[in-house]
Amino acid sequence: MFIDLKLTDMVHEILKGKIREGDTVVDATVGNGNDTLFLARAVGKTGKVIGFDIQKKALHQTQNKLIQEALADRVLLIHDSHSNMDQYIKEPIHGAMFNLGYLPQGDKNIITKADTTIEALKKVCSLLLTGAFITIISYWGHQGGLEEKEAVEDFLTKLEAKKYICAKFNYLNREGCPPIIYFLQRL
Ligand SMILES: C[S@@+](CC[C@H](N)C(=O)[O-])C[C@H]1O[C@@H](n2cnc3c(N)ncnc32)[C@H](O)[C@@H]1O
């Protein structure tokens, strides 16, 4: 793994060593399904992925990809906001991925928002097993993106250090608003 990778690939590389066969994990922002498919492969036949998106079309396309790859039986796709995840998930989880912003090649007006993202993060933190992870990729160049990035950073910064390790990866010499990865691990 090195830093010339796409951020999404970098996160996958890091998580490959972390997710085990049989794990239960959450994809909080399914979108085009790249992370869902990655997670479905990583948890193996005995594992489970629970995915959320507010766009039916994204879930439909992802479901088709999962069927093509014979991975659909280990994935539950839910058409609802990740901020309602407590209504669907009653078991402890091994990890969760958030890929914030809008769907590439999709409707740029449908974006993750600070309030629902923080609500989801609070809920997902309460589900984490010891050693479990959260990864968050923040794209923040769009309208509302800065507010969301600041809310995420504020939330992670204030988490109790005895219970969570929180870290961030950001580019220092890229113009504009380069994406940021946040990592969290439950101790
Ligand atoms: C950057 S895309 C995700 C990319 C995706 N992980 C992939 O691998 O293609 C962000 C997605 O978050 C979804 N989204 C926005 N608000 C949401 C919410 N409150 N709950 C769940 N998903 C949401 C959008 O519909 C969009 O598909």
The ligand as a MOL file (V3000), in Angstrom:
LIG
                    3D

  0  0  0     0  0            999 V3000
M  V30 BEGIN CTAB
M  V30 COUNTS 27 29 0 0 0
M  V30 BEGIN ATOM
M  V30 1 C -20.0120 9.2360 -2.4700 0
M  V30 2 S -21.4830 8.2890 -2.7040 0 CHG=1
M  V30 3 C -21.0550 6.6880 -2.1040 0
M  V30 4 C -20.1360 5.9020 -3.0150 0
M  V30 5 C -20.1660 4.4300 -2.7230 0
M  V30 6 N -19.6450 4.0650 -1.4300 0
M  V30 7 C -19.5060 3.6030 -3.8060 0
M  V30 8 O -18.7160 2.7080 -3.5090 0
M  V30 9 O -19.8300 3.8520 -4.9770 0 CHG=-1
M  V30 10 C -22.5320 8.8770 -1.4070 0
M  V30 11 C -23.8640 8.1610 -1.3590 0
M  V30 12 O -24.4930 8.5090 -0.1130 0
M  V30 13 C -25.8700 8.4820 -0.3150 0
M  V30 14 N -26.5320 9.2030 0.7880 0
M  V30 15 C -26.7560 10.5320 0.9400 0
M  V30 16 N -27.3580 10.7720 2.1000 0
M  V30 17 C -27.5380 9.5740 2.7200 0
M  V30 18 C -28.1150 9.1740 3.9430 0
M  V30 19 N -28.6190 10.0690 4.7910 0
M  V30 20 N -28.1350 7.8540 4.2410 0
M  V30 21 C -27.6130 6.9380 3.3850 0
M  V30 22 N -27.0450 7.2630 2.2030 0
M  V30 23 C -27.0120 8.5560 1.8630 0
M  V30 24 C -26.0560 9.1240 -1.6770 0
M  V30 25 O -27.3100 8.7760 -2.2220 0
M  V30 26 C -24.8670 8.5280 -2.4490 0
M  V30 27 O -25.2490 7.3990 -3.1710 0
M  V30 END ATOM
M  V30 BEGIN BOND
M  V30 1 1 1 2
M  V30 2 1 2 3
M  V30 3 1 2 10
M  V30 4 1 3 4
M  V30 5 1 4 5
M  V30 6 1 5 6
M  V30 7 1 5 7
M  V30 8 2 7 8
M  V30 9 1 7 9
M  V30 10 1 10 11
M  V30 11 1 11 12
M  V30 12 1 11 26
M  V30 13 1 12 13
M  V30 14 1 13 14
M  V30 15 1 13 24
M  V30 16 1 14 15
M  V30 17 1 14 23
M  V30 18 2 15 16
M  V30 19 1 16 17
M  V30 20 1 17 18
M  V30 21 2 17 23
M  V30 22 1 18 19
M  V30 23 2 18 20
M  V30 24 1 20 21
M  V30 25 2 21 22
M  V30 26 1 22 23
M  V30 27 1 24 25
M  V30 28 1 24 26
M  V30 29 1 26 27
M  V30 END BOND
M  V30 END CTAB
M  END
